[in-house]
Amino acid sequence: MRSGVTSRFRLPVFIFDFGGVVIKWKTNDPIFDYIAQRYRIPHVKMRQAFEAALPRLEAGEGSIREFLEDALALFGERLREGDSPEELWTVPFARYAKLRVGTVRLVASLRRRGYRVFLFSNTSPPHARFLKKVGWDKLFDGFLASCELRCLKPDPEAYGAVLGRIGVAPSETVFIDDKEANVQGAKEFGIRWAFRFTSVARLKRDVETPISAPPARGGSVDRAVKEILDEATARRI
């Protein structure tokens, strides 16, 4: 008999990526360009500066104000009086990020059928707050943000942290992402089903495979995950 919350729901558990899967948003270039234009910085150079520093922000290292101040300082600029770091980062996102209706309907269908569905995104604190503000997190059974977990896909620690929070084994998990590196990372971590999102039609076919598959038996992979989780917990004490 399975223990915990999982036993009250059907298996497997589904974990969806956000940008490029649940919303139509492939890169942060609209944000980078918006700030570059406002501060009269060449777009290409601004993109390069932000991309280099973004992993730290999405891993929860520092505030959005510190992130922007450090990036602008590379070009001899400072935040202008009256400019809100939060708004600089979220205004373009709010303007251009749109829900992918087909994915949202699929998530709703899975939940109606009794499956738990979670959202796991490499994202910054402002975007995590925006997502909750507009209620997109309510489309799922839970929302896990890299900036709150303080680790990023495809780091094995990130997959371990998410599965630990949910309370599910890799052998009982379906992972969906639009980035091949993240899908490969999930497979290497031992997640039984890891699919790269390319279209809603393809995803609908993909999810039926784990739904129709026989239950997996816990084994060496699940034990390895427990060891990773134990080590991560020990480091944070």
DAWOWO-V272176 format. One line per field, one symbol per residue. ss: DSSP state (@ for helix, = for strand, . for the rest). phi: phi as a letter, one per 20 degrees, with the letter a starting at -180 (. if undefined). burial: # if it has 9 or more other ideal C-beta (glycine too) atoms within 8 Angstrom, else .. A space follows every 50 residues. Layout:
ss->???
phi->???
burial->???
This chain:
ss->....@@@@.=======..=...==....@@@@@@@@@@....@@@@@@@@ @@@@@@@@.....@@@@@@@@@@...........@@@@@@@@@@@@.==. @@@@@@@@@@@@..=======...@@@@@@@@@@.@@@@..====@@@@. .....@@@@@@@@@@@...@@@=====..@@@@@@@@@@...====...@ @@@@@@@@@@@@.......@@@@@@@@@@@@@@@@@.
phi->.fenfgfecfdeedcdfdfndecebeceggfgfffgffdldggfffffff ffeggfffemenefffffffffffdmdcgffnfegffgedgffffdfcfe gfffffgfffffeneecddccfbegfffffgffenffffcfacddgfefm bdfefgffffffffffncegfdcddcbedffffffffffoffccdefcaf gffgfffffffeffgeefbffffffgfffffffffef
burial->.....#..#.#############.#....#######..#.#.#.###.## ..##.#####...#..#######.#...#...#.##.######...#.## ..##.###.##...#######.##########...##.##.######.#. ################.############..######.#########..# .###.##.##.....#....#####..##..#.....
